[in-house]
Amino acid sequence: MDGSISKDSDYLVDELNMVEDIEVDMKDFDSGVENFLNLDNHQSFNAPDVIVDEDLEEIDTQLFELAGVEEDERKKLIRRLNKPTTCSSGVVHETAFHLVCVPESKVISSKIQGTLNIMSGSRDGSRDLGSQSDDSFHYERPHVEPIYDAFICPLSKQVMRDPVSIENGQTFEREAIEKWFNECKENGRKLVCPLTLKELKTTDMNPSIALRNTIEEWNARNEAVQLDMASKSLSPGSSESDTLQALMFIQQLCTKNLSSKHIIRNAELIPMIVEMLKSTSRKVRCMALETLRVVVEDDNDNKEIMADGDKVRTIVKFLSREQSQEREEAVSLLYELSKSKALCEKIGSVNGAILILVGMTSSKSENLFIVEKADKILENLEKNENNVRQMAENGRLQPLLTLLLEGSSEIKLSMASYLGELALSNDIKVFVARTVGSSLINFMKTGDMQSREAALKALNQVSSCEASAKVLVEEGILPPLVNDLFVGPNRLPILLKELSATILANIVICDCDFNSIPVGPNHQTLLSEDIIHNLLHLISNTGPSIECKLVQVLVGITNSPVTVIPVANAIKSSGATISLVQFIEAPQKDLRMASIKLLHNLSLHISQELATCLCGPAGQLGSLFKVISENIASTEEQAAAIGIVADLPEQDVGVTRQMLDERDFEIVVSRTKMIRQGETRRSRFVTPYLEGLVRVLSRITFVLSDDPRAVVFCRDHELAALFTELLQQNGLDNVQIASALALENLSHESKNLTKLPEIPPPGFCGSVFPCLGKKPVMTGLCRVHGGACTQRDTFCLLEGQSLARLVALLDHTNEKVVEASLAALSTLLDDGVNIEEGVSVLCEAEGIKPILDVLLENQTENLRRRAVWMVERLLRTEDIAYEVSGDPNVSTAIVDAFQHGDYRTRQIAERALKHIDKIPNFSGIFPNMG
């Protein structure tokens, strides 16, 4: 084609194939194309101008059809081009698309053809410069050698990769001409050549091997030069733009042809790209990560290079970057690398890699893309057992459990063994128990000792939570566990017996009805007498390690007030109390503590047996007090030890005297005062510890009349004042109850300890003439006891604050506290004291109304009995009897006690009713009582 170059020329269109339905002014069309394409933003190949006949105003609609442009879009474009625009006088930009030479003098404007081409490829007529498509590669990269028209497919406008020639000798890209032929067939058009529009007889295509080789050589020469330029740009001294262009070129090269990736590898560019990850430019780092992903995608050889050195470690560091784009690129790259088995191991070996990835999958702040990619990476990393272990360690346990369920025998054994080494949260333990609990139980039933050991270790770990232990019980763990414990020593190694005992100790703490779960061949349960006997026998005939675990099993069973009773009965019937008591002196601290906790659970049910075993020359009572006094802090063991002593029978004088002999009460007083003064470290066991101390201390008040040493001890340590202070321990009901009962005992003894005044003998005249003598006036005497009283020496309630605090406790919500307070106050109205003065004292302390309120509330039979007794004493005073007789509520309460109380209460109520004239004094339903 001859064409003279003139930048001011219009465009020529051949007349041969004009279609009359579209008429466009060519100058407006040219200007519209310029505006539509915004060609200044595009780069392409330089192309010569062509002279066009400016008189022709029609465009062949076949061009639009060639481009695959629909009619609606075609009309839309024409409407836009028809808008008034300022023509550029036909100037052809140097960046215009290349020209297409049409046979038979058909010359088409490159701008028109470019427009149609873009419309067929991108409906909005724009291109993303950052895209890695073939189009972007074709138009973006510069060429060292100029491009030749013969390399360009007339249809695709791209450099051909697989050129083929058709029947008339025209050459096209195979894919493009195949598409043309298919469209002709689908649209019912004649099979024509897209250039000549002449009909073809066949769709046969012949590969243009020579042209293809020429194009490949041309590409290779250009790529070699450009690759060298890119290599030089991947250096620390290069500018940011040069580095980005080099990285973009490498991406385009790899995207254009996957086989080109070996060129990148052979040019040793991969290490250079990795070095770009250390750049100070965020854009360069992101582009380098993206380039590495493109380079290694579907190329195992390139992935192997990434496995060398610290390349993977460098990439992993980007996972913790604050910049989201860097993290996205890093996870995308790691995902590609994780498709290689060798790199799975490499990624897992980087310290913290799996931890970060697991954190990403569970993070609510990460974007969805990163979460999904991180999850896919972890799925790939599951191919490596070590990675699975790390995932489990960092909270992603499902892969390990899957292998435990579905892996080979060796893998199942390995995973079970590792599961036994993991530190699991309680929620995870429940999940594990539900997922693989049944499988682990089956493992422990096998004859292979290695498998049984692995299963038992895992079950030991999983069962250490009450909720997960309950799941294991539901899965049927109890029968094989009990069987493992009771089989002969030659059947199961000691280590496995210890593990079985430990698991059973974990299991029995859960809230299950063990009395309904069969564990033996004859439907025995854990609470069956023969099973308990077997456990006790096993305790006596095994080593300390298993002894400790078995005692812990009994501790777990006896923690419930329901299940403790059959265990206590079995211990009584087997005479095992003495054996259990001996463990208090065990050198193994765990065994000692377990035995003390067990005895504390049993102490209320075997108190007399314990008292017999603990006392005497060989008894362990002293050992208990060593435990009680050995730490400054209040420990669980100390609380249990003092609880055992507190539960011993209060009336057992032998125990109390031994404690006096061994000065144990001094330890108790000392510890009580230390807690009161805040000298001990606070702990969650301080409350039961203090309750036990006060209860033990109160037992000395039960032997005041039997052992003078008890009175001396109470005086020396001012116990009346101490118990009075302890009445103020709000929230510690047991402390208040024990203190009130102790004050009751002390007050009972006051009338025996009160010193009556000595009356001086009368003078001579008085002795001769009694009428002349004067009776001496005695002052400072106790109104109730009639002698000299003090809180310290005679334990009188009127001294100090005892009376007021006891009255205040009558309003307590715990009826046992109220009952203990009433009992202490009743000593002021007891026989042997001045009852009338006792009533006066209670009136002054405003205690009458609270006592009557207790009667009216009628909470328990014991309280009613106490209240009726005190009210009867109060009514012996005429003023009070007069006031009460006018209160129908009190009268009704006394009548109710008279009608419905027990024998003793009804007797007392009868006397009370006589005081308020509800029953005649001469009548007597019950025998007279003092």
Buried (B, 14 or more C-beta within 10 A) or exposed (E): EEBEEEEEBBBBBBEEBBEEEBEBBBBBBBBBBBBBBEBEEBEBBEBEBBBBEBEBBBBBBBBBBBBBBEEEBBEEBBEEBBEEBEBBEBBBBEBBBBBBBBEEEBBBBBBBBBBBBBBBBEEEBEBEEEEBBBBBBBBBBEBEEEBEEEBBBBBBBBBBBBBBBBBBEBBBBBBBBBBBBEBBEEEEEEBBBBBBBEEBEEBEBEEBEEBBEBBEEBBEEBBEEBBEBBBEBBEEEBEEEBBBBBBBBBBBBBBBBEEBBEBBBEBEBBEBBBBBBEBEBEBBBBBBBBBBBBBBBEBEEBBBBBBEEEBBBBBBBBBEBEEEBBBBBBBBBBBBBBBBEBBBBBBBBBEBBBBBBBBBBEEEEBEEEBBBBBBBBBEBBBBBBEBBBBBBBBBBBEBBBBBBEEBEEEBBBBBBBBBBEBEBEEEBBBBBBBBBBBBBBBBBEEEEEEBBBBBBBBBBBBBBBBEBBBBBBBBBBBBBBBBBBBEEEEEBEEBBBBBBBBBBBBBBBBEBEBEEBBBBEEEBBBBBBEBBBBBBEBBBEBEEBBBBBBBBBBBBBBBBEEBBBBBBBBBBEBEBBBBBBBBBEBEBEBBBBBBBBBBBBBBBBBBEBBBBBBBEEEBBBBBBBEBBBEEEEBBBBBBBBBBBBBBBBBEBBEBBBBBBEEEBBBBBBBBBBBBBEEEBEEBEBBBBBBBBBBBBBBBBBBBBEEBEBBBEBBBEBBBBBBBBBBBBBEEBBBBBBBBBBBBBBBBBBBBEBBBEEEEEEBEEEBEEEEEEEEEEEEEEBBBBBBBBBBBBBBBBBBBBBBBBBBBBBBEBEBBBBBBBBBBBBBBBBBEEBBBBBBBBBBBEBEBBEBBBBBBEBBEEEBBBBBBBBBBBBBBBBEEBBEBBBEEEEBBEBBBBBBEEBEEEBBBBBBBBBBBBEBBEEEEEEBEEEE
